[in-house]
């Protein structure tokens, strides 16, 4: 199953900043922020942080997948 996140340019920047700051734990940090947003009742930020978490996972893959041109 291929997971393609729906993200904006600022989400990509945020993911890169988390990777730079937290290294291998960047996905865990994004998940924690998503959980906090969910607990606060903010479904918009919950969804955004979950997508950033997925993007971090995709960025950590060292080989190409899907269609490569």
VENCOR-V696948 format. One record per backbone hydrogen bond with DSSP energy under -0.5 kcal/mol. NH is the residue of the N-H (numbers start at 1). CO is the residue of the C=O. E is the energy in kcal/mol with one decimal. If there is no record, write none. Layout:
# VENCOR-V696948
nh/co/e
NH/CO/E
NH/CO/E
This chain:
# VENCOR-V696948
nh/co/e
4/2/-0.6
5/3/-0.6
7/5/-0.9
12/8/-1.7
13/9/-1.9
14/10/-2.4
15/11/-2.5
16/12/-2.4
17/13/-2.4
18/14/-2.5
19/15/-2.4
20/16/-2.4
21/17/-2.4
22/18/-3.5
23/19/-1.8
25/22/-1.9
26/23/-1.8
29/25/-2.2
30/26/-2.3
31/27/-2.2
32/28/-2.3
33/29/-2.3
34/30/-2.2
35/31/-2.5
36/32/-2.3
37/33/-2.3
38/34/-2.6
39/35/-2.6
40/36/-1.7
41/38/-1.4
42/37/-2.7
43/41/-1.1
46/42/-2.0
47/43/-2.3
48/44/-2.1
49/45/-2.8
50/46/-2.1
51/47/-2.1
52/48/-2.2
53/49/-2.3
54/50/-2.1
55/51/-2.5
56/52/-2.5
57/53/-1.8
58/54/-2.2
59/55/-2.7
60/56/-1.2
61/58/-1.0
